[in-house]
Amino acid sequence: MTSRNKPLHDWVDEVARLTRPKNIHWCDGSQKEYDDLVALMLDTGDLMELNRDTNPNCFLHRSDPSDVARVEHLTFVCTSDEKDAGPNNHWMAPADAHRKLDALFDGCMQGRTLYVIPYCMGPIESPFARCGVEITDSPYVVVNMKLMTRMGKEALERIEREGRFVKGLHSIGDLDPERRFITHFPEELTIKSFGSGYGGNALLGKKCHALRIASWQARAEGWLAEHMLIVGVESPAGETHYLACAFPSACGKTNLAMLIPPESQAGWKIWTLGDDIAWLHVGRDGRLRAINPEAGYFGVVPGTNAKTNRNAYEMIRHDAIFTNVGLTADKEPWWEGKRVGEPAIDWQGRPYEPGNGPAAHPNSRFTVDAKQNPSYSTLADHPDGVPLSAIVFGGRRRELAPLVYQAKDWAHGVLVGASVASETTAAAAGEVGVVRRDPMAMKPFCGYNFADYWSHWLSFEDRADDLPGIFHVNWFRQDADGQFLWPGFGENLRVLRWIIDRCEGRVGARSTPIGLVPHAEDIDVGGLAISDATLESLLAVDTGKWRNEMDEFGEYLDAYGERLPDKLREEHEAVREALAG
């Protein structure tokens, strides 16, 4: 297979001259190709087959111990004007970045195969989807892209029809951390990644294309590329609402995307359309609609078990690729929090010894086709996407944010999203309880200046006829003894129900300086061990603490200088004045 698209064909030839591979393989996305690459990696030791009886068609990959996560400090946005990248990104001049990366790519694929991966982010026939081509020398990347995207022949046909695509060049290089760079050229719709084989650094369709480059495309074309799950909530009466939710890490994003209604919420159903990324467009009906550009999951596996996320636990029992997990003596995958089995081998292939650290790396992963999720919605493949009733932001705050509140209008909602922050936990290095600002949960992923990004969000007041409500949730409020006040997990459906009732105008709310907070009687706590006093604490707004929060957030906004939109500053001042009153 090759391409009739001359710019694509010429680019592949140009990269081949630079990297000097032994072979060139154009990927067709077939099952045979996948099986052949798996067999190749089993022979080379890049993959290990797991227990065929308990985990059929599952494989383990161990990455280099120096290459186990995204490297944000080595991730650059390369715009002509540094101010376009903004203080939220590391910047490198495009000419310097090309020169540095091309020197690393020079001859790097000698003795290797160059794989050309045409892929589509989003349903193949969707007008909201966008295509890309990744060139890589990693068969591990190819099989993961097969699971994560619509990859192969149909994507190439769309590229040939449209004549446009995002270019991504990747090589594992020699895995030297000192020669590792992930660079984005949004003005050129180009990505160059060298020296890493790890997911977010190497699977260029994911964070690199679907967020950093796509966010730039989205601003130019009038849509939004967001770090959001998409979930459908169906009532016992058959009424379904779709929500897009953005949370920083360690805030329960995957668990919410695959929530299983508890017995107390009989008759309710949850449909998963996406667990990580959402592209939002104004549809022909004037509503904001969402598609999931991905076709699979690349999820963190520690902590996943039949209780915390049964859907995820079940879907990775077959036809999955695991990265950096441990093994039992029977060659079953094992990770901390699995609650089944015992580790015999750790993620580095050593006999497991507790003194050497966890059996599975804390950032160990699974890759799996989204259709294996028991709560998968076929609407994930609908070309028009789904209409959003609500956008939900969230963070981990012990004392500050109430369980749920609603923004007063769209502009105030942009302020709520821009002020998203989360407190560090004991699972993260450094001091516990430190507030980290993560606007719209996009801090590592927005491909341009946040000030311009907020202006783009604000512009949707004039782009759409029927915008979704904007809400904020906080499952992590604690009492004086450090005990969580809300049970979380499946019981979070009770909060989603209030959000939906607000969207439908079925319940009122209490106006506060920060937004609209539920009346206690409108949150269903039947069957929960939650007293009236606890519910009051969950919904309380401490104006003193919020004044401090808004003062600190104001200092954060000041860092964006004259580019900060006046409307956002006005919204911030309005909240401060209301808190002072």
C-alpha positions as CSV (number, residue, x, y, z in Angstrom):
1,M,0.0,0.0,0.0
2,T,1.2,3.5,-0.8
3,S,-0.6,6.9,-1.4
4,R,-1.8,8.9,-4.4
5,N,-1.5,12.0,-2.2
6,K,1.7,13.7,-3.6
7,P,2.5,15.8,-0.5
8,L,2.2,12.7,1.7
9,H,4.3,10.6,-0.6
10,D,6.9,13.3,-0.9
11,W,7.1,13.7,2.9
12,V,7.5,10.0,3.4
13,D,10.4,10.0,0.9
14,E,11.9,13.0,2.6
15,V,11.8,11.4,6.0
16,A,13.2,8.1,4.6
17,R,16.2,10.0,3.1
18,L,16.8,11.6,6.5
19,T,16.3,8.5,8.7
20,R,17.7,5.9,6.3
21,P,15.5,2.9,7.3
22,K,16.1,-0.7,6.1
23,N,12.4,-1.0,5.0
24,I,9.3,1.1,4.5
25,H,5.9,-0.3,5.5
26,W,2.6,1.5,4.8
27,C,0.1,0.3,7.5
28,D,-3.3,-0.9,6.3
29,G,-4.8,-1.4,9.7
30,S,-5.8,-5.0,9.1
31,Q,-6.0,-7.7,11.7
32,K,-3.4,-9.7,9.9
33,E,-1.0,-6.8,10.1
34,Y,-1.6,-6.5,13.8
35,D,-1.1,-10.2,14.3
36,D,2.1,-10.2,12.3
37,L,3.5,-7.3,14.3
38,V,2.6,-9.0,17.6
39,A,4.4,-12.2,16.4
40,L,7.4,-10.0,15.4
41,M,7.6,-8.5,18.9
42,L,7.1,-11.8,20.6
43,D,10.2,-13.0,18.7
44,T,12.3,-9.9,19.6
45,G,11.1,-9.9,23.2
46,D,9.4,-6.5,22.9
47,L,6.2,-8.3,23.9
48,M,5.4,-11.3,26.2
49,E,2.3,-13.4,25.8
50,L,0.2,-13.6,29.0
51,N,-1.8,-16.5,30.3
52,R,-3.9,-17.7,27.4
53,D,-6.6,-19.3,29.6
54,T,-7.2,-16.3,31.9
55,N,-6.1,-13.4,29.6
56,P,-6.5,-14.5,26.0
57,N,-4.8,-12.4,23.4
58,C,-3.2,-10.2,26.0
59,F,0.5,-9.1,26.0
60,L,2.9,-7.4,28.2
61,H,5.4,-4.7,27.1
62,R,8.2,-3.5,29.4
63,S,9.5,0.0,28.5
64,D,13.0,1.2,29.5
65,P,13.0,2.2,33.2
66,S,13.9,5.8,32.1
67,D,10.9,6.0,29.8
68,V,7.7,5.4,31.8
69,A,5.7,8.6,31.5
70,R,5.0,11.8,29.6
71,V,8.0,14.2,29.9
72,E,6.3,17.6,30.3
73,H,9.6,19.4,30.9
74,L,10.9,18.1,27.5
75,T,7.6,18.9,25.7
76,F,7.7,22.1,23.6
77,V,5.3,24.3,21.6
78,C,7.2,25.8,18.7
79,T,5.4,29.0,17.5
80,S,7.0,31.9,15.5
81,D,6.1,34.2,18.4
82,E,6.9,33.0,21.9
83,K,3.8,34.8,23.2
84,D,1.5,32.6,21.1
85,A,2.7,29.6,23.1
86,G,2.1,31.4,26.4
87,P,3.4,31.0,29.9
88,N,1.5,27.7,30.1
89,N,3.9,26.0,27.6
90,H,7.6,25.5,27.2
91,W,8.6,27.2,24.0
92,M,11.3,26.7,21.4
93,A,11.8,28.7,18.2
94,P,10.7,26.6,15.2
95,A,13.9,26.8,13.3
96,D,15.9,25.8,16.4
97,A,13.6,22.9,17.1
98,H,13.7,21.6,13.5
99,R,17.5,21.9,13.5
100,K,17.8,20.1,16.9
101,L,15.3,17.3,16.0
102,D,16.5,16.7,12.5
103,A,20.0,16.2,13.7
104,L,18.7,13.5,16.1
105,F,16.6,11.9,13.3
106,D,19.6,11.8,10.9
107,G,20.2,8.1,10.3
108,C,18.2,7.0,13.3
109,M,16.2,4.2,11.6
110,Q,19.2,2.4,10.0
111,G,18.5,-1.4,10.3
112,R,14.9,-0.7,11.3
113,T,11.5,-0.5,9.5
114,L,9.9,2.8,8.9
115,Y,6.1,2.4,9.5
116,V,3.7,4.9,7.8
117,I,0.5,5.1,9.9
118,P,-2.5,6.9,8.4
119,Y,-5.1,7.5,11.0
120,C,-8.4,9.3,11.6
121,M,-9.3,11.0,14.9
122,G,-13.0,10.6,15.2
123,P,-15.5,8.6,13.1
124,I,-14.3,8.1,9.5
125,E,-17.4,9.8,8.0
126,S,-17.7,12.6,10.6
127,P,-17.2,16.2,9.4
128,F,-15.8,16.8,12.8
129,A,-13.0,14.2,12.5
130,R,-9.5,15.1,11.5
131,C,-6.7,12.9,10.0
132,G,-3.1,12.5,10.6
133,V,-0.1,10.4,9.6
134,E,2.5,9.1,12.0
135,I,5.8,7.9,10.8
136,T,7.6,5.7,13.4
137,D,10.2,3.0,13.8
138,S,8.3,1.3,16.6
139,P,6.0,-1.7,16.0
140,Y,4.7,-1.2,19.5
141,V,3.5,2.2,18.5
142,V,1.8,0.7,15.4
143,V,-0.2,-1.9,17.3
144,N,-1.2,0.6,20.0
145,M,-2.4,3.1,17.3
146,K,-4.4,0.3,15.8
147,L,-6.3,0.0,19.1
148,M,-6.4,3.7,19.8
149,T,-7.5,5.2,16.4
150,R,-9.3,4.5,13.2
151,M,-6.0,3.5,11.5
152,G,-5.2,2.2,8.0
153,K,-6.8,2.0,4.6
154,E,-10.0,4.0,5.3
155,A,-8.1,6.8,7.0
156,L,-5.7,7.0,4.0
157,E,-8.7,7.2,1.6
158,R,-10.1,10.1,3.6
159,I,-6.7,11.9,3.5
160,E,-6.5,11.4,-0.2
161,R,-10.0,12.9,-0.6
162,E,-9.4,15.9,1.7
163,G,-5.7,16.5,0.9
164,R,-4.9,17.6,4.5
165,F,-3.4,15.8,7.5
166,V,-1.3,16.4,10.6
167,K,2.3,15.2,10.2
168,G,3.9,13.3,13.1
169,L,7.4,12.0,13.0
170,H,8.6,9.7,15.8
171,S,11.6,7.5,16.6
172,I,12.5,5.7,19.7
173,G,16.1,6.7,19.0
174,D,18.4,5.2,21.6
175,L,16.1,6.0,24.5
176,D,18.6,8.4,26.0
177,P,16.8,10.8,28.4
178,E,19.3,13.5,27.4
179,R,18.3,13.1,23.7
180,R,14.5,13.1,24.3
181,F,12.2,15.8,22.9
182,I,8.5,16.1,22.0
183,T,8.0,19.1,19.8
184,H,4.9,20.6,18.3
185,F,4.7,23.0,15.4
186,P,1.0,24.1,15.4
187,E,1.5,26.6,12.6
188,E,2.7,23.7,10.4
189,L,0.4,21.1,11.9
190,T,3.5,19.0,12.6
191,I,4.8,17.0,15.5
192,K,8.3,15.6,16.0
193,S,9.0,13.2,18.9
194,F,12.4,11.6,19.5
195,G,13.9,9.3,22.2
196,S,10.8,7.9,23.9
197,G,8.7,4.8,23.2
198,Y,6.2,5.7,26.0
199,G,2.5,6.3,25.2
200,G,1.8,10.0,25.3
201,N,5.3,10.7,23.9
202,A,5.1,8.2,21.1
203,L,1.4,7.6,20.2
204,L,1.2,10.9,18.4
205,G,-2.5,10.7,17.7
206,K,-3.3,11.1,21.4
207,K,-2.2,14.1,23.5
208,C,0.1,15.5,20.8
209,H,-2.4,15.6,17.9
210,A,-5.8,15.3,19.6
211,L,-5.1,18.1,22.2
212,R,-2.0,20.2,21.5
213,I,-2.3,20.5,17.7
214,A,-6.1,20.1,17.6
215,S,-6.6,22.9,20.1
216,W,-4.8,25.2,17.7
217,Q,-6.8,23.8,14.8
218,A,-10.0,24.2,16.8
219,R,-9.4,27.9,17.5
220,A,-8.8,28.6,13.8
221,E,-11.8,26.6,12.7
222,G,-14.3,27.5,15.4
223,W,-14.5,24.4,17.7
224,L,-12.9,23.1,20.9
225,A,-10.4,20.3,21.6
226,E,-10.7,19.3,25.3
227,H,-9.3,17.0,27.9
228,M,-12.8,15.6,28.7
229,L,-14.7,12.4,29.1
230,I,-18.1,12.0,27.4
231,V,-20.8,10.1,29.2
232,G,-24.5,9.5,28.6
233,V,-26.9,9.3,31.6
234,E,-30.2,7.5,30.9
235,S,-33.1,7.7,33.4
236,P,-35.5,4.8,34.2
237,A,-38.0,6.7,31.9
238,G,-35.5,6.5,29.0
239,E,-34.4,10.2,29.0
240,T,-30.7,10.4,28.1
241,H,-28.5,13.4,28.7
242,Y,-24.8,13.7,27.6
243,L,-22.2,15.4,29.7
244,A,-18.6,16.3,29.0
245,C,-16.4,16.4,32.1
246,A,-12.9,17.7,32.7
247,F,-10.8,16.7,35.7
248,P,-7.1,16.9,36.6
249,S,-5.3,13.6,37.3
250,A,-6.3,11.7,40.5
251,C,-9.9,13.1,40.4
252,G,-11.8,10.0,39.2
253,K,-12.1,10.8,35.5
254,T,-12.0,7.2,34.2
255,N,-14.2,5.9,37.0
256,L,-16.9,8.5,36.2
257,A,-16.7,7.7,32.5
258,M,-17.4,4.0,33.2
259,L,-19.6,4.5,36.3
260,I,-21.9,1.6,37.2
261,P,-25.1,2.8,38.9
262,P,-25.4,1.4,42.4
263,E,-28.4,-0.7,43.6
264,S,-29.8,2.5,45.2
265,Q,-30.1,4.0,41.7
266,A,-32.1,1.2,40.1
267,G,-33.1,1.7,36.5
268,W,-30.4,4.3,35.7
269,K,-27.9,3.5,33.0
270,I,-24.5,5.0,32.1
271,W,-23.1,5.0,28.5
272,T,-19.4,5.6,27.9
273,L,-18.6,7.6,24.8
274,G,-15.1,8.6,25.8
275,D,-12.8,8.6,28.8
276,D,-10.2,11.2,28.0
277,I,-10.7,13.6,25.0
278,A,-13.7,15.4,23.5
279,W,-13.9,17.6,20.4
280,L,-16.8,20.0,20.7
281,H,-18.5,21.6,17.7
282,V,-21.6,23.6,17.1
283,G,-24.0,21.4,15.2
284,R,-26.5,22.2,12.6
285,D,-29.1,22.4,15.4
286,G,-27.2,25.2,17.1
287,R,-26.2,23.0,20.0
288,L,-22.7,22.1,21.2
289,R,-22.1,18.5,20.2
290,A,-19.2,16.2,21.1
291,I,-17.3,13.4,19.5
292,N,-14.6,11.3,21.0
293,P,-11.6,11.4,18.6
294,E,-10.2,8.2,20.0
295,A,-11.3,4.6,19.3
296,G,-9.6,3.0,22.3
297,Y,-8.4,3.5,25.8
298,F,-4.8,4.0,27.1
299,G,-5.6,3.9,30.8
300,V,-3.7,3.9,34.1
301,V,-4.2,0.4,35.5
302,P,-3.2,0.5,39.2
303,G,-6.2,0.7,41.4
304,T,-8.5,-0.9,38.9
305,N,-10.5,-3.8,40.3
306,A,-14.0,-5.3,40.2
307,K,-15.2,-2.8,42.8
308,T,-13.6,0.5,41.8
309,N,-14.3,0.1,38.0
310,R,-15.9,-3.2,37.1
311,N,-16.3,-2.2,33.4
312,A,-12.7,-1.4,33.0
313,Y,-11.7,-4.5,34.9
314,E,-13.8,-6.7,32.6
315,M,-12.8,-5.2,29.3
316,I,-9.0,-5.7,29.9
317,R,-9.3,-9.4,30.6
318,H,-8.9,-10.2,26.9
319,D,-7.4,-8.6,23.7
320,A,-5.4,-6.0,25.6
321,I,-1.8,-4.7,25.7
322,F,-0.3,-4.1,29.2
323,T,2.7,-1.8,29.7
324,N,4.9,-2.0,32.8
325,V,2.6,-4.2,35.0
326,G,3.8,-7.0,37.2
327,L,3.2,-10.7,36.7
328,T,1.9,-13.5,38.8
329,A,3.6,-16.9,38.8
330,D,1.0,-18.0,36.2
331,K,1.8,-15.1,33.9
332,E,-1.3,-13.1,34.7
333,P,-1.0,-9.3,34.8
334,W,-0.8,-7.9,38.3
335,W,-0.9,-4.4,39.7
336,E,-1.4,-2.7,43.0
337,G,-5.1,-2.5,43.9
338,K,-6.1,-5.5,41.7
339,R,-7.1,-7.4,44.9
340,V,-6.7,-10.8,43.1
341,G,-3.5,-12.9,42.9
342,E,0.0,-12.2,44.1
343,P,3.0,-10.7,42.2
344,A,6.0,-12.9,41.4
345,I,7.7,-10.6,38.8
346,D,7.9,-6.8,38.9
347,W,7.5,-4.4,36.0
348,Q,11.2,-4.5,35.3
349,G,11.2,-8.3,34.9
350,R,12.9,-8.9,38.3
351,P,11.6,-11.3,41.0
352,Y,9.2,-9.3,43.1
353,E,10.7,-7.9,46.3
354,P,8.7,-5.3,48.3
355,G,11.9,-3.5,49.1
356,N,12.3,-2.7,45.4
357,G,9.1,-0.7,45.2
358,P,5.7,-1.6,43.7
359,A,5.3,-4.6,41.4
360,A,3.6,-2.5,38.8
361,H,4.9,0.9,37.9
362,P,2.4,3.5,39.3
363,N,1.9,4.8,35.7
364,S,1.5,1.3,34.2
365,R,-1.1,1.2,31.4
366,F,-3.5,-0.9,29.4
367,T,-4.5,-0.3,25.8
368,V,-7.8,-1.8,24.6
369,D,-10.4,-1.2,21.9
370,A,-13.3,0.9,23.3
371,K,-15.9,-1.5,22.0
372,Q,-14.8,-4.0,24.7
373,N,-16.2,-1.7,27.4
374,P,-19.5,-3.2,28.6
375,S,-21.0,0.3,28.8
376,Y,-19.8,1.3,25.3
377,S,-22.2,3.5,23.4
378,T,-22.5,2.9,19.6
379,L,-23.2,6.7,19.4
380,A,-19.4,7.0,19.8
381,D,-19.3,6.2,16.1
382,H,-22.1,8.6,15.1
383,P,-20.8,11.2,12.6
384,D,-22.7,14.1,14.2
385,G,-21.6,13.3,17.8
386,V,-24.0,13.8,20.7
387,P,-25.6,17.0,22.0
388,L,-24.3,18.2,25.4
389,S,-26.6,19.1,28.2
390,A,-23.8,20.0,30.5
391,I,-20.0,20.6,30.8
392,V,-18.6,19.6,34.2
393,F,-15.3,20.7,35.7
394,G,-13.9,19.2,38.9
395,G,-10.9,19.1,41.2
396,R,-9.7,17.6,44.5
397,R,-10.3,20.2,47.3
398,R,-10.5,19.1,50.9
399,E,-12.3,22.2,52.2
400,L,-13.0,24.8,49.6
401,A,-15.3,23.7,46.8
402,P,-18.8,22.4,47.5
403,L,-20.0,19.0,46.3
404,V,-21.5,20.6,43.2
405,Y,-22.4,24.1,42.0
406,Q,-23.5,25.7,38.7
407,A,-22.1,28.7,36.9
408,K,-24.5,31.6,36.5
409,D,-24.0,31.8,32.8
410,W,-21.5,30.9,30.0
411,A,-19.0,33.6,30.8
412,H,-19.0,32.8,34.5
413,G,-18.6,29.1,33.5
414,V,-15.5,30.0,31.6
415,L,-14.1,31.6,34.8
416,V,-15.1,28.4,36.7
417,G,-13.2,26.3,34.2
418,A,-10.2,28.6,34.1
419,S,-10.0,28.5,37.9
420,V,-9.9,24.6,38.1
421,A,-7.3,23.5,40.7
422,S,-6.5,20.4,42.5
423,E,-4.6,19.6,45.7
424,T,-1.7,17.1,45.6
425,T,-2.1,13.8,47.3
426,A,0.2,11.4,49.1
427,A,0.5,9.5,45.8
428,A,2.4,12.4,44.3
429,A,5.9,13.5,45.0
430,G,6.3,16.6,47.2
431,E,4.2,18.2,49.8
432,V,0.6,17.0,50.3
433,G,-2.2,19.5,49.9
434,V,-0.4,21.9,47.5
435,V,-2.9,23.6,45.1
436,R,-1.9,23.2,41.5
437,R,-3.7,25.3,38.9
438,D,-5.0,23.3,35.9
439,P,-7.4,25.4,33.9
440,M,-10.0,23.2,32.2
441,A,-7.7,20.3,33.1
442,M,-5.7,21.4,30.0
443,K,-2.4,22.7,31.7
444,P,-0.2,20.1,30.0
445,F,-2.2,19.9,26.8
446,C,-3.3,23.3,25.4
447,G,-1.2,24.1,22.3
448,Y,-1.3,27.8,22.7
449,N,-1.5,30.8,25.1
450,F,-4.2,30.2,27.8
451,A,-5.3,33.8,27.5
452,D,-6.2,33.3,23.8
453,Y,-7.7,29.9,24.7
454,W,-10.1,31.6,27.3
455,S,-11.0,34.2,24.7
456,H,-11.9,31.4,22.3
457,W,-14.1,29.8,25.0
458,L,-15.8,33.1,25.6
459,S,-16.6,33.5,21.9
460,F,-19.0,30.6,21.9
461,E,-21.7,32.9,23.4
462,D,-21.9,34.2,19.8
463,R,-21.3,30.9,18.0
464,A,-24.1,28.7,19.5
465,D,-27.8,29.1,20.0
466,D,-28.1,26.6,22.8
467,L,-25.1,26.3,25.1
468,P,-24.8,23.6,27.8
469,G,-24.9,24.6,31.4
470,I,-21.5,24.6,33.2
471,F,-21.0,23.0,36.6
472,H,-18.2,22.2,39.0
473,V,-18.0,19.1,41.2
474,N,-15.8,18.1,44.1
475,W,-16.1,14.5,45.4
476,F,-13.2,15.0,47.9
477,R,-14.5,17.3,50.6
478,Q,-13.2,16.1,54.0
479,D,-14.1,16.7,57.7
480,A,-11.7,17.8,60.4
481,D,-10.5,14.2,60.9
482,G,-9.6,13.9,57.2
483,Q,-12.6,11.6,56.4
484,F,-14.3,12.0,53.1
485,L,-17.9,13.4,53.5
486,W,-19.2,11.9,50.2
487,P,-19.0,8.2,49.3
488,G,-18.1,8.8,45.6
489,F,-17.8,6.1,43.0
490,G,-21.2,5.0,41.8
491,E,-23.0,7.3,44.2
492,N,-21.7,10.2,42.1
493,L,-24.7,9.5,39.9
494,R,-26.8,11.3,42.5
495,V,-24.9,14.5,41.7
496,L,-25.2,13.9,38.0
497,R,-28.9,13.6,38.5
498,W,-29.1,17.1,40.1
499,I,-27.0,18.5,37.2
500,I,-29.5,17.0,34.8
501,D,-32.5,18.3,36.8
502,R,-31.0,21.8,36.6
503,C,-30.6,21.5,32.9
504,E,-34.2,20.5,32.6
505,G,-35.4,23.2,35.0
506,R,-36.9,20.7,37.4
507,V,-35.1,22.0,40.6
508,G,-34.1,25.3,42.0
509,A,-30.8,26.4,43.5
510,R,-29.4,28.7,46.1
511,S,-27.5,31.7,44.7
512,T,-24.1,32.3,46.2
513,P,-21.1,34.5,45.3
514,I,-19.5,31.5,43.5
515,G,-22.5,30.2,41.7
516,L,-25.7,28.2,42.1
517,V,-25.6,25.6,44.9
518,P,-28.2,22.8,45.5
519,H,-30.9,23.1,48.1
520,A,-30.2,20.2,50.4
521,E,-33.5,18.5,49.7
522,D,-32.7,18.3,46.0
523,I,-29.7,16.0,46.4
524,D,-30.9,12.4,46.8
525,V,-29.1,10.9,49.8
526,G,-31.7,8.2,50.5
527,G,-29.9,5.1,51.9
528,L,-26.6,6.9,52.5
529,A,-25.1,7.4,55.9
530,I,-25.1,11.1,55.5
531,S,-26.6,13.3,58.2
532,D,-28.2,16.7,57.6
533,A,-25.1,18.3,59.1
534,T,-22.8,16.4,56.8
535,L,-24.9,17.4,53.8
536,E,-24.8,21.0,54.9
537,S,-21.0,20.8,55.1
538,L,-20.9,19.3,51.6
539,L,-22.8,22.2,50.2
540,A,-21.3,25.0,52.3
541,V,-19.6,28.0,50.8
542,D,-17.0,29.6,53.1
543,T,-16.7,33.2,51.9
544,G,-13.5,33.8,53.7
545,K,-11.7,30.8,52.1
546,W,-13.2,31.8,48.7
547,R,-11.9,35.4,49.1
548,N,-8.4,33.9,49.5
549,E,-8.9,31.6,46.6
550,M,-10.0,34.4,44.3
551,D,-7.1,36.6,45.4
552,E,-4.6,33.8,44.6
553,F,-6.4,33.1,41.3
554,G,-6.2,36.8,40.4
555,E,-2.5,36.7,40.8
556,Y,-2.4,33.7,38.5
557,L,-4.4,35.5,35.8
558,D,-2.0,38.5,36.1
559,A,0.7,36.3,34.6
560,Y,-1.1,36.4,31.2
561,G,-0.8,40.2,31.0
562,E,-2.5,42.2,28.3
563,R,-3.7,39.1,26.4
564,L,-6.1,38.2,29.2
565,P,-9.6,38.8,27.9
566,D,-11.4,41.8,29.6
567,K,-14.5,39.7,30.0
568,L,-12.7,37.1,32.1
569,R,-11.2,39.8,34.3
570,E,-14.7,41.3,34.7
571,E,-16.1,37.9,35.7
572,H,-13.3,37.5,38.3
573,E,-13.9,41.0,39.7
574,A,-17.6,40.3,40.0
575,V,-17.1,37.2,42.1
576,R,-14.6,39.0,44.3
577,E,-17.1,41.9,44.8
578,A,-19.8,39.4,45.6
579,L,-17.6,37.7,48.2
580,A,-16.7,41.0,49.8
581,G,-20.4,42.0,50.1
